[in-house]
Amino acid sequence: MTIRTYIPRRGRVSKRQATAIAEADGLLLPAGDELLDLGKIFAGLSVVLEIGFGTGSATVAMAANDLELGILAVDVHTPGLGDLLYRARESHLTNIRAIAGDGLVVAEQMLPELALAGIRTFFPDPWPKARHHKRRLVTPLNAALLASRTKAGGFWHLATDWQPYAAQMQEVFASSTQWLGGVIPRPQDRPVTRYEATAIHERRDITDLWYLRN
Ligand SMILES: C[S@@+](CC[C@H](N)C(=O)[O-])C[C@H]1O[C@@H](n2cnc3c(N)ncnc32)[C@H](O)[C@@H]1O
């Protein structure tokens, strides 16, 4: 996997974020190439993979709302990792684990086949320029990779504020025999994410999409 779906950003890490990372204990799993024992890590809970949690505010709110679901949250951005870990610790959550890395690489190298109950991808980088479309996270190849890691009946919940990307997502899923679904009304229980708040402020329409693994 050579194409990056994200922009490598340094970003200043605050003291609070650095402390949260340093004191993460078992909440932060090392990225690597060995398969994770999700049953052991999440004590038998069903597991949802979130790719690109940003600052993790929505991630933590959703984890707190459903303690019966384990959340494996993956992002490449270090300050956001610190925010997520700080919030998870503050909320005393035990059903959340984070990995600093590329969610697609994690899926490919660290997740067993048919391991996931679901996937969340909220506001993946839109890559609006045509020459960058190949960097988008939702592609036929990535949809097939993530399908292979998801149980039959598992879900993939996506949201975007970029309508051409919403259309591309629908095309990708329509061409897949592994995912079935489409656009849904915004679920009431999906918290507004940090990125989404800006999109709403700038009056962009939000599209939620929900697909089930065949
Ligand atoms: C536009 S931001 C949205 C963040 C958050 N979901 C929100 O709505 O506020 C996209 C995020 O996805 C992350 N990202 C992009 N590609 C990724 C990948 N392959 N693996 C993990 N994180 C990724 C970026 O680092 C960034 O934090």
The ligand as an ORCA input file, in Angstrom:
! r2SCAN-3c Opt
* xyz 0 1
  C     -10.938     15.609      7.630
  S     -10.307     14.816      9.043
  C     -11.783     14.288      9.904
  C     -11.485     13.901     11.322
  C     -12.698     13.480     12.159
  N     -13.278     12.235     11.700
  C     -13.732     14.562     12.181
  O     -14.770     14.402     11.514
  O     -13.519     15.581     12.864
  C      -9.713     13.290      8.380
  C      -8.859     12.521      9.365
  O      -8.555     11.254      8.807
  C      -7.209     10.945      9.093
  N      -6.803      9.947      8.102
  C      -6.798     10.073      6.758
  N      -6.415      8.927      6.181
  C      -6.181      8.051      7.192
  C      -5.754      6.704      7.228
  N      -5.483      6.015      6.108
  N      -5.624      6.122      8.433
  C      -5.874      6.804      9.569
  N      -6.282      8.083      9.598
  C      -6.427      8.695      8.418
  C      -6.486     12.269      9.052
  O      -5.278     12.255      9.774
  C      -7.527     13.179      9.704
  O      -7.372     13.212     11.105
*
